[in-house]
């Protein structure tokens, strides 16, 4: 039996995995969706250096989880990758779902594809928070109107401090057993840093013909990929 730890991306809490959780539990695995500090029902929890990494490590250690399949979606690939390097023998595999991956000393902001200054300005203009995504942000991602409404309606501001937090890698990422899930409607090819990691023996690629939020658009297919990762 594996223990899945599911961490959604920016703005989203554990609720985002609502359609995936029962599919994994039906296969007799432990499933532990996690809401990171400062988001959703945990908005009031302060967020600083390494807080989101500690959120994940603390859950694994507090519940004494073994055979952990740690799943990080989008932004959460950054803290999940760091946490995976810290939990040692408890880790079975880390799965990055259409996500960023951590680079030692770099933050989400410092590697932002439109340039750090633009994202820094947006966060500063919103009182230190990254404003939730809009319906327009979800366009072209294989989502129904109802699914878009669920995502946008449940999204909360994301703490800017976590986005500026430089990654600290306890172990090189290419040494971790990992699966990268590429959602093709969000770009046909993995980023250059992910492509380099995929050349290693420990990394696998899985592709999904959907957009950036597959836990909403294709939960059945995503669950099958996660179950394969646990084998």
Secondary structure, 3 states (H helix, E strand, C coil): CCEEEEECCCCCCHHHHHHHHHHHHCCCCEEEEECCCCCHHHCCCCCCCCHHHHHHHHHHHHCCCCCEEEEEEHHHHHHHHHHHHHCHHHEEEEEEECCCCCCECCCCCCCCCCCHHHHHHHHHCCCCEECCCCHHHHCCCCCCHHHHHHHHHHCCCEEHHHHCCCECCCCCHHHCCEEEEEEHHHCCCCCHHHHHHCCCCCEEEEEECCCCCHHHHCHHHHHHHHHHHCC
